[in-house]
Amino acid sequence: MKTINQEEFDRRLMKKLEDVKASELIHLPGIYEILSEEYNNEIIEEWEIDEASKEEEE
């Protein structure tokens, strides 16, 4: 039996991911942790900007 090479596997994975929404992916085991770590600083900075804007409006 032949085995799939990495290039072919990656191509097929990318094709499959074209049809999957991020809101579905985040529920896969481990994905939330990876994404929250990757975007941690960006999300906190955006939140701080939003909070500062709210304070200015008051």
KELUM-349357 format. One line per field, with one value per residue: residue number from 1; residue in three letters; y, z, x negated of N, C-alpha, C, O in turn. Coordinates in pm, whole numbers, plus 50000, padded with zeros to 5 digits. Layout:
<vexkols>
resi c(NUM;...)
resn c(ALA;...)
n_v c(Y;...)
n_w c(Z;...)
n_u c(X;...)
ca_v c(Y;...)
ca_w c(Z;...)
ca_u c(X;...)
c_v c(Y;...)
c_w c(Z;...)
c_u c(X;...)
o_v c(Y;...)
o_w c(Z;...)
o_u c(X;...)
</vexkols>
This chain:
<vexkols>
resi c(1;2;3;4;5;6;7;8;9;10;11;12;13;14;15;16;17;18;19;20;21;22;23;24;25;26;27;28;29;30;31;32;33;34;35;36;37;38;39;40;41;42;43;44;45;46;47;48;49;50;51;52;53;54;55;56;57;58)
resn c(MET;LYS;THR;ILE;ASN;GLN;GLU;GLU;PHE;ASP;ARG;ARG;LEU;MET;LYS;LYS;LEU;GLU;ASP;VAL;LYS;ALA;SER;GLU;LEU;ILE;HIS;LEU;PRO;GLY;ILE;TYR;GLU;ILE;LEU;SER;GLU;GLU;TYR;ASN;ASN;GLU;ILE;ILE;GLU;GLU;TRP;GLU;ILE;ASP;GLU;ALA;SER;LYS;GLU;GLU;GLU;GLU)
n_v c(49882;50222;50521;50844;51143;51426;51672;51622;51554;51797;51963;51853;51887;52170;52219;52098;52261;52496;52491;52501;52673;52920;52929;52669;52530;52616;52461;52219;51986;52139;52351;52598;52673;52708;52918;53121;53172;53260;53497;53648;53896;54082;54076;54166;54426;54541;54529;54701;54944;54972;54993;55231;55410;55396;55510;55771;55858;55884)
n_w c(50000;49918;50070;50170;50076;50244;50114;49948;50144;50287;50085;50045;50301;50322;50122;50235;50459;50348;50347;50608;50889;51109;51356;51389;51390;51626;51825;51813;51978;52150;51970;52051;52258;52121;51943;52121;52258;52048;51961;52189;52292;52096;52115;52378;52358;52174;52330;52541;52403;52324;52579;52672;52491;52565;52821;52755;52635;52844)
n_u c(49916;49947;49820;49932;49769;49616;49658;49882;50069;50085;50185;50440;50544;50553;50741;50969;50999;51088;51362;51442;51559;51416;51540;51618;51376;51254;51357;51233;51020;50755;50721;50837;50663;50420;50486;50570;50336;50171;50301;50325;50198;50277;50559;50596;50487;50671;50902;50830;50813;51082;51201;51084;51195;51463;51449;51377;51609;51782)
ca_v c(50000;50348;50619;50981;51226;51545;51774;51585;51564;51939;52015;51806;51952;52308;52213;52068;52375;52603;52481;52497;52805;52933;52898;52523;52487;52650;52357;52100;51979;52205;52466;52720;52707;52757;53048;53222;53206;53334;53628;53703;54038;54160;54085;54253;54563;54586;54548;54822;55058;54982;55042;55372;55484;55402;55605;55904;55891;55910)
ca_w c(50000;49913;50175;50120;50114;50320;50022;49909;50263;50313;49980;50074;50425;50289;50046;50331;50548;50277;50373;50751;50953;51228;51473;51401;51421;51763;51915;51804;52092;52140;51880;52128;52331;52024;51892;52227;52283;51932;51949;52323;52303;52003;52171;52496;52309;52118;52442;52611;52319;52338;52715;52677;52414;52648;52928;52696;52603;52968)
ca_u c(50000;49873;49850;49943;49655;49654;49708;50018;50152;50105;50273;50576;50587;50588;50866;51075;51017;51158;51506;51467;51561;51332;51622;51618;51240;51216;51407;51147;50928;50626;50720;50861;50541;50322;50529;50571;50195;50120;50365;50342;50162;50360;50693;50590;50469;50799;50993;50787;50855;51228;51231;51044;51295;51583;51423;51378;51748;51856)
c_v c(50125;50434;50758;51060;51356;51653;51745;51596;51711;52001;51978;51868;52096;52313;52190;52189;52493;52605;52482;52637;52804;52897;52747;52473;52508;52545;52227;52101;52046;52332;52597;52766;52766;52898;53156;53264;53294;53478;53699;53853;54126;54180;54178;54399;54619;54615;54677;54947;55079;55039;55190;55458;55500;55506;55749;55950;55930;56048)
c_w c(50000;50032;50114;50165;50179;50232;49981;50027;50292;50211;50009;50203;50397;50212;50140;50418;50481;50312;50521;50809;51078;51354;51493;51446;51568;51864;51906;51920;52063;52056;51956;52197;52238;51978;52000;52263;52171;51929;52082;52329;52216;52060;52292;52455;52252;52229;52518;52534;52331;52474;52728;52603;52495;52758;52877;52668;52728;53020)
c_u c(49911;49910;49850;49821;49705;49714;49852;50113;50186;50200;50418;50631;50631;50720;50983;51104;51087;51306;51541;51459;51472;51411;51637;51481;51205;51261;51326;51048;50793;50623;50742;50733;50434;50359;50528;50428;50140;50173;50383;50316;50250;50501;50696;50572;50598;50898;50959;50826;51005;51266;51195;51144;51423;51567;51427;51520;51826;51834)
o_v c(50132;50421;50787;51046;51389;51718;51836;51643;51745;52082;52061;51898;52138;52403;52255;52218;52581;52711;52466;52712;52701;52840;52702;52384;52427;52540;52134;52207;52015;52412;52696;52885;52864;52987;53269;53380;53392;53571;53801;53929;54234;54291;54259;54487;54734;54714;54753;55046;55193;55125;55265;55569;55606;55582;55839;56070;56000;56084)
o_w c(50074;50088;50019;50278;50169;50270;49980;50012;50317;50246;49997;50212;50446;50235;50127;50449;50549;50307;50557;50782;51143;51447;51604;51530;51627;51975;51983;51956;51964;52069;51929;52194;52272;51975;51973;52296;52197;51898;52088;52369;52258;52052;52306;52512;52279;52222;52554;52594;52346;52482;52791;52647;52492;52787;52946;52677;52718;53124)
o_u c(49813;50019;49776;49774;49823;49811;49936;50226;50302;50286;50507;50750;50736;50801;51087;51220;51139;51369;51658;51365;51456;51355;51667;51471;51134;51210;51350;50997;50727;50531;50674;50700;50368;50274;50488;50404;50070;50099;50451;50404;50291;50555;50787;50636;50632;50971;51048;50868;51050;51355;51270;51176;51485;51660;51474;51548;51927;51889)
</vexkols>
